[in-house]
Amino acid sequence: MKNNNDIAKQVASWSLKEKVGQLFILAFPGKSAQTAETMIAEYNLGGCYLSQDNADTFEEARNLNKDLQSMLDANNRLPLLLGVDQEGAWGVLVGESTTGPGNLALGVSDDVAGTKSMYKVFGEEMRSAGFNCILGPCCDVNLNPNSPIIDTRSFGDQPSKVGAHSAAAVVGLSDGQIVSCAKHFPGHGDTHGDTHRDIPRVDKSYDELKSNDLAPFQAAIDAGVDLIMTSHILYPQLDEKNPATLSSTILEDVLRKDMGFEGIIISDSMNMGAIQNHYAPVDAAVKAMKAGITMIMLSEEHYDHSDAYLDKQLAMIHGLIDAVESGELDEAIIDDAVRRVVEFKVDKLLPQPLFADFDLGANLRVAQTAANDAVTWVRGGVKDISDKPIYLLNATPDSSYHNLMNPRGIGPNQAIPAFNVFQQALKSKHSDCRDVTIRDLSSCQDGYIVVVTENHPLPGEDFDQVEAKLTVQMLSSDFDNVIVVGLRSLMTY
């Protein structure tokens, strides 16, 4: 391990290109580390956003990350920040990793010890794969149940509860010896839009934000969160012109001064529609650095799986270099951000014990306990369903499942619908469980009609629930023996 004097000499020798490169978190398509070699060797890349597209299994992830480390060693580079969306509702290495029931379920049980344990599992498993940062927890409060992108990624709709679980998640990740990142500051839970598409607007006063949206972020800060990710949302009562990622008022005055955060501020992906549809890429990067962003993320899960995607990312680095050389961007801003990043890497990333083994059986037991604790009757309730037949109906049409596996490697990432898993489990427990269609229901009065809905929050896409909602409304009005089971679903009826 390098000593601090060696690191200081190394940083002092960096060119402007190497300093700017250290402030970018980029993504690359495919499972080969060679794709990132130029970014590491020539540009001194600061970090990578990695998804299911880069690795499906622990073996693939370990091979990828060990190859990246070899490139770093060969070029005398500091560790990359290797961030993944392992947050329960969204996950990586799905099929082998322990994702648990998701944040909303953890919040429903309101057991912060369970949240802490679940996030410790996330940390141990992702560190075993060679990742060193989990881009979580989501500190967003579900103040708007129709928000299209947060949904089950939130711990709930009460700021105090979300704050308590956010803090527990941060502590759990720390116990799992991995760094944490609270998102999406100052809060994405009260929007009608999805920043993967455009700029949502949250018209609240600062006092309202402090009482609601900001409270969980303060709890995460107080718990020692390492990074905070911004949102591309406009808060006009704080800044009339600039979304949070580009607002010095929100980042410097609110986050740094008022809330006391001294860690790394990273942007949400600057390739998202909220930025791409309104700003030239280089202009957005310059504005973000001026506003107080420490590291710029350019992931957005590569819409196109081509070399052009990498070229676009490197063009952003060159644009920032040009802005410094022209005097548009003060180099002191770059130097201050580099100082923060290097100190963070020396303090938090260099000591991390990567690729350690973990106890999968114990982790699965943690997840099962969390899932059991989360099962809740929202309205009504049946104590025992073993005495009558069960007629099982999936309210979600087949057409809704076409995008279950998001092609950008982000999202739930499981090929099998949640309904199928529920169906198999129910039939294994109940001796008389029959699959039915709506046409069969007139003859199903002697048992329980179990209607299942599900949802999957997907970046920049919709998991269609309109038909499912109409089906549930119709059945609830026509039958007295209906049980509605919501899987990943906040649908209101």
Secondary structure, 3 states (H helix, E strand, C coil): CCCHHHHHHHHHCCCHHHHHHCCEEECCCCCCHHHHHHHHHCCCCCEEECCCCCCCCHHHHHHHHHHHHHHHHHCCCCCCEEEECCCCCCCCCCCCCCCCCCHHHHHHHCCHHHHHHHHHHHHHHHHHCCCCEECCCECCCCCCCCCCCCHHHCCCCCHHHHHHHHHHHHHHHHHCCCEEEEEEECCCCCCCCCCCCCCCECCCCHHHHHHCCCHHHHHHHHCCCCEEEECCCECCCCCCCCCHHHCHHHHHHHHHHHCCCCCEEECCCCCCHHHHCCCCHHHHHHHHHHHCCCEEEECCCCCCCCHHHHHHHHHHHHHHHHHHHHCCCCHHHHHHHHHHHHHHHHHHHCCCCCCCCCCHHHHHHHHHHHHHHHCCCCCCCCCCCCCCCEEEEECCCHHHHHHCCCCCCCCCCCCCCHHHHHHHHHHHHCCCEEECCHHHHHHCCCCEEEEEEECCCCCCCCCCCHHHHHHHHHHHHHCCCEEEEEECCCCCC
